[in-house]
Structures are given as structure tokens and as C-alpha cells.
Amino acid sequence: MTATRRRGEQLEHAILDATWQILEEVGYARLTFEAVAALAGTSRPVLSRRWPTRVELALAAMERAAPPGIEVPDTGSLRSDLIELLRQTVKGLGSVRGEVLAGLAAEAARDPDGAAALHVWIARSTRGDAAATVLARAADRHEIRAVNLPPRVLQLPFDLVRNEVVLRGRPPGDDAIASIVDDILLPLIRQLTTA
């Protein structure tokens, strides 16, 4: 029986599925191009042509396995919306994503190309627009004054969650999320939106 040669999207999916399987089984630290190629039934050069670095390969596998997505909450209160927004972010990270992100961040510190790929992925996967929508709805309810906040402030909730993942190796739980909202985000938002 002759093996069918896979190309294009079919081959890419096989490679990314194999990468995700390895990430789930042994984590980012033990992810190798050789292991992925063997599991996907291809060669290392095929992987290297599409994903020059291990960081890029892992990020592509993460995106295929669990593409980041956030449904903008509308609970009726700014605090509850922020908590739900962070819960969705944490859910998107999952336990494997937390370990992978920690490993990626450590490797990116030594690899400029990997750092660039990680920054592009973070920019795509985080949703400052979701935070802006939450704040606009709070302004419509007269909880805060309407104001255009800087992009870095809108990105802050997601940065704080990622910081927890990288520093602690796992996403924050409900207590940490409540602390982020109550001790950091709400005081900052109120300060920036007062006349």
C-alpha cells in the first residue's frame, strides 16, 4: 500500500495537531521539531520552512487548537463585566496554554525572532476592543464618565492575566481575578474617568 503524500492545508493541520498533542503530553520544554515531524509523518525541513522557530510552531498550534476569542460580557455592571472578561481570558488560556506561554516567554527572552512572533500573537489574541466596549457600556449606564483611554490601559486586564501565567505558571483563579479588578483596574479606571 502506497502512502498518500499530504500537501498544503492537510499537511499543515497534521503538523499543528501533532504539535498540540506533544504540548499537551510533555509541555513546551520538551517540544522538538524532530518529535513533531515523527508524529506528523513528515520531515524536520518541512516544519522549518513553515515555522522557522519553535515559538512560531507552538503559537500556530495553540491558535489552531484553541483560537483566542472573547465574547464581550454585558452583565449590567462594570465590575461584573471586567470579572467576566478576565474569566473568559483565563478560560482561553487553559492549563496547557499557561505552561506553553510561560515557556514561550522564557525562550523569547533569548530569541529575538521568537520574541517578535510572541508579540505578534499576543497583539492578535488580546482584545483591547473588548475592554473598550465594556467601558463604553459602563459609561452609557453612567457608572463612569465616557473617555477614550490609551490602548495600553485597555490592554492592561489581559497583560495582568498573562503576567500571572508567566510568573506563576498557571492562570489566575477567581480570587486573583477579583483582586485584579478591585485593587487595580477599577481604581485606575475611576481615576482616569473622573472629571
N, C-alpha and C positions, 0 to 999 in steps of 0.2 A: 504494500500500500504506500503510495507516494504522499508525503506531507504537502498540504497546500501552503503556498507561500503567502503570508499576510503582508499587506501594504497599507499605507495611509492611515485612515482613521481606525481601522480594525487592529492594526499593529500598535498604534498609539494607545488605544484602550487596553489592550493586553498588557502593555508595559506599565501603564499607570495603575491598573488593577493589581499587578504583581508588586509594584512599589508600595501601594497601600497595604497589601497583605503583609508584607515584610515589616512595614512601620507598625502595624497592629501587633504582630507577633514578637518582634525583637526590639522595636524602638528605633529612633533616628540614629543613635550612636553606632548601631551595628548594620545600618543600611549601606550596601555597597552596590556599585554598578554591576559587578560580577554576579551577585546573588539575584538581582532583578533580571538580568539578561537570562540567567539559567531558568528562573521560574517562568519568564515570559516566552521562552523558547526562541531567543534571538541572540544577538551578539552585543558585546560592550560598545563597539564603534557605532552601532545603530543608535544606542542610547545617547552616546556622547555628541552625535550630530544634532540631535533634537534638544538635549538638555546638557549644556557644557559642564554644569556643576551639580553636585549632589543636592545643594539647596534648591536649585531650579526644578530638579526632578521631584523632590519631596513636595514642593509647593504645588506643582502641577497635579500630583497625585491627590493632595488634600483638596484642591479645587474640584477635581472630578468626583471624589468620594463624598464630599460634603460641601458643596458650593456655599459660600457665605451668603446669607440672606437675612434680612431683618424686616419684620412687619412692624410698621410704626404703631406703637400702642396708643390707645385713646381711652384711658380709664376714667377720666374726669378730674384728675389732679396731677399736678406737675411731679410731685414726689412719687406717686404710684407709676406714672409713665416712665420716669427715669429708672426706677427699680425694674420694671418690666423690660425696658430697653436693655439694661445690663444683663438681666436673666437670659434674654434671647441671645445676647452676645456670648455669654458663658456656654449656653447650650450649643451654639455653633462651634465653639472651641472643642468641647468634649474632652475626655481624658487623654485620648491619643493625640489630639491636636495640641494639648497643653505640653506634653512631653516633646512633641515634634517642634513646637515653637521655641521651647527652651533650648533644644539642640541647635535649631537653626540660628537663633540669636547668638549662641556661643560660637558657632562656626563662622557666622557673618562677621564677627569681630576680627577674625583673622583673614578674611577673604573679601576683598573689595567687590568682586563680581557677585559673590553670594549676598553681600550686604545690599547691593543695588537691587538684586532680584527680590530680596525680602522686603525692601522698602516699597517696591512697585506693588507687591502682593498686599502689603498692609494698606497701602493707599486705596487699592481696589476693594479690599474686603471690609474696610471700616466705613461707617456710614455717618459722616458728619451731617449729611442732609436729613437723616432720621432724627438726630438731636435737634436740628433747626426746626423741623416740623413739630416736635414735642414742645419746644419753646414757643413757637408761634401759636399753637393751640392754647398754651398756658396764658399767653398774652390776650388771646381772644376771650378767655374766661376771666380776665382781669386779675390773675394771680401774680403776674409780673408786668412790667412796662415793656412794650414792644421795642426791641432794639436789635440791630444787626451785630451779632457777636463775631469776633475774629474766628477764622477757621480753626486755629489752634485750640480755642476754647470749646468749639463744637466737637473737636476730636478728643478732647480730654477724657470723657467717660470711657471710650474704647482704649485709650492709652493706659488708663489706670487698671483696667481689667487685664490687658496684656502684661503690664508690669507685675501684677500678681502671679500670672502664669510663669513668666520668666524667672522671677525671684524665688517663687515657692514651688515651681514645677507642677502646679495644678491650678485650675481656675478657681476663683473665689466662690465661697458659699454664700448663702443668703445673709448671714451676719455681716460678712465683709462687704457685700453689695450694699446693704443698708448703711453701713458706715461710710462707704464711698459717697453715697448720695447725701446722707445727713451731715457729715463732717466736712465734706469737700465741695461737692457740686452745688448743693442748694445755697450755702453761704456765698460761694463765688458768683453764682447766677444772680442772687439777690443784690450783691454789691454792684455788679455790672449793670443791673437793670433799674437801679433806683435813680431818681432824678437828681 
